[in-house]
Amino acid sequence: MECKNAERLQHAGRPGAAEPSGPMPPLYTVTEVADYLHVSRSTVYRLIEDGSLRGTRIGQALRFTPDNIRELIALGSVDRGA
């Protein structure tokens, strides 16, 4: 069943559209990001609003890749000397 869905997705694109190389990264919801970071959903929305957390809007839903979350964590890193 999963192979048939993958084939449909592969053929559903527009002619000439670039296909993703390699497997697609997982996409996380606002709630999943909040749970992972141990913060509230409103904190996640505030991080989006101030530009600290980037994501992708798919329809009306916001989704985040692991790279989006890594960038946020790297942005908040502090030096021991600071």
N, C-alpha and C positions, 0 to 999 in steps of 0.2 A: 504494500500500500504506500509506504513512504517513497519508494522509487518512482511510482507513478506521479505522486505529487511533485517530486523534484523535477521530473520530466516536464510536467505542465508548467511549472514556474520557469523552466529554461526556455520553453517555446512560447511563453506568454508575452515576452518582451517585444518591443517594436523592432521592425527590421533595421539592422544596422546599429542597434543599441549595444553598448559595451556590456559584456557579461562580467560578473564578479569573478575575480581570480581566487581560487581556493574556497574553502568553506566560509560561509557567512558567520560573522561574530554574533554571539548571543545579544539580544536586545532586552534591556531591563526597564521596568516601569518606575514611575516616581516612588511608589510605595516600596518596591524592591530596593531602590537606591537608598531610601530613607532607612530601611531596616538594616542594610549592609553597613551604613555609616553610623548607625545608632543615633539618628537625629529624627526630628519630626518631618512630616511632609511639607509643612509650611517653610521649614528651613531649606529644604531642597528647592522649593519654588523661589525663595529669596536668593539662593545661590545662582539659579538660572537668571533671575532678573538682574543681578549685579554683574553677570558675565563670568562668574567663577566656574560655573558648570555649563558645558555645552551639550546639546542633545539634538535629536532629530524629531521633527513633527511629522507624524504619519497620520493623515486625516486630522482629527482633533486630538490624537493621543501623542504624548511625548515619550520618546524611547531613548535609551542611553546605551552606548557600547562600553565594554571594559576600558577602552582607551579614554573615553570621556571621564570615567571615574578616576583612572590613573592620573590624568592631567590635573584634576581637582586636588587630589592628594599631594601631588608634586608641588602644586601652587602653594599649599599650606605648610610645606616642609620648613622646619626651622633648623638653624645651625646650633650646635652645642655651645659655641662661643657667644651666641647672641643673648 
